Amino acid sequence: MGVQLKTADITAIKCNANGHRSAQPRYKNSDLPLKNSSRDLETWREAVLPHILDWAGSLEEPFSISTHPDLEELIKYAWDEEFPADDAVYYVVCYPFFNHS
C-alpha cells in the first residue's frame, strides 16, 4: 500500500466529459464596463494592461498570474489609478480571474 506514480496523458486531463477539449472563456475588450469606449479603451490598453503585464513579467512564473495572491489587489490598484473607483466596474474586471468554477 503506498503511493504509486503513473504517467498521465495531459490531453485526457484537459478534456471534458464528452471527450472534447475544455475551452477557456475568451474575454474581449467589449466585455469591459467602459463609459466612453473609445477614450477609455485607449486608457485600458496604454495604462492599465501595461501595469499588469509589467508586474507579471517580474514574476518567476509569469504565465500563472491568475493564481497569484497579489493579482486582485494589483488589478484594483491599476484600475483605480486610471478610472474612478466603482465597485461594480471592479467586480467585472476582476471576477473573470477568480471565478474558476
N, C-alpha and C positions, 0 to 999 in steps of 0.2 A: 504494500500500500504506500505509495509515495507519489511524488509529483512526476508526471510524465509529460514531456515536451513533444509536440508534434508540429511538423511543418504545415503552415496554413496557406491556403490559396487566397491571396488578397482580393481577387476578383469575386470570389464566392462570398467573402465577408461584406463587400460593398454592394451586394445585390439585395433587392427587396424580396418579399415572399413569392412574387411571380417570376423571379429569376432575372428581372431587369435591373440595370444599374440604377441606384437611387440618385436622383438629381438634386443638386443643391439649389436652393432658391436663388434666383438671379434678380438682384435689385438694380433698378435703373435710376437715373437722375430724376426722372419724373415721379419717383416714389418719395422724394424729399418734400417736406412741407414748406416750400419757399413761397414767400409773399409776393415778391417780384421775381418771376422766374428767370428772366434774362440777367438782371443785375446780381441777384442772389446766387445763381448758378455759377457765375464767374467768381464770386467770392468763395463759394464752396470749393471750386476747382483750384483756385490760386492761393487760398489761405488755409482752409480747414483741412483738406486732404493732404497737402504737403506737410502740415504739422504732424498728422497721424503717421504718414509714411516715414518722415524723418525719425520719429520715435521708434517705429517698427524696425527700421534699418539699423538702429543701435542695439537691438536685442540679439542675443545668441541664437535664438530660434525665431527669425522674423516672419516665418510663414505659419506660425501657430499663435498669432496675436489674439484670436477670438477666445482663447482660454487664459489669457494673461490677466492677472488680478488687477492691473492698473488701467486696463483698456477703458472701462466705463468712465473713470474719472478723467482720463485723457480726452475722450470724446466730448464730455461735458465741458471741460476747460476750453478746448479748441472751438467748439460751437459757441460758447458764451463770449469768447473773445471777439467773434465776428458778428454774431446775431444777438438780439435782445434775449434775456432769459425767458424761457417759455417752457413750462413742464410738458405740455402736450408735444411740442416740437422735439424736445429732448427724448421723450418716450419713443417717438417714431424713428429718430436717428439711432438710438442705442438698442432698442428692443431686438432688431434682427440679429445682433451679435450674441445676445444672451438667451434667445429662445431656441434651444437645441432639441426640442421635443418632436 
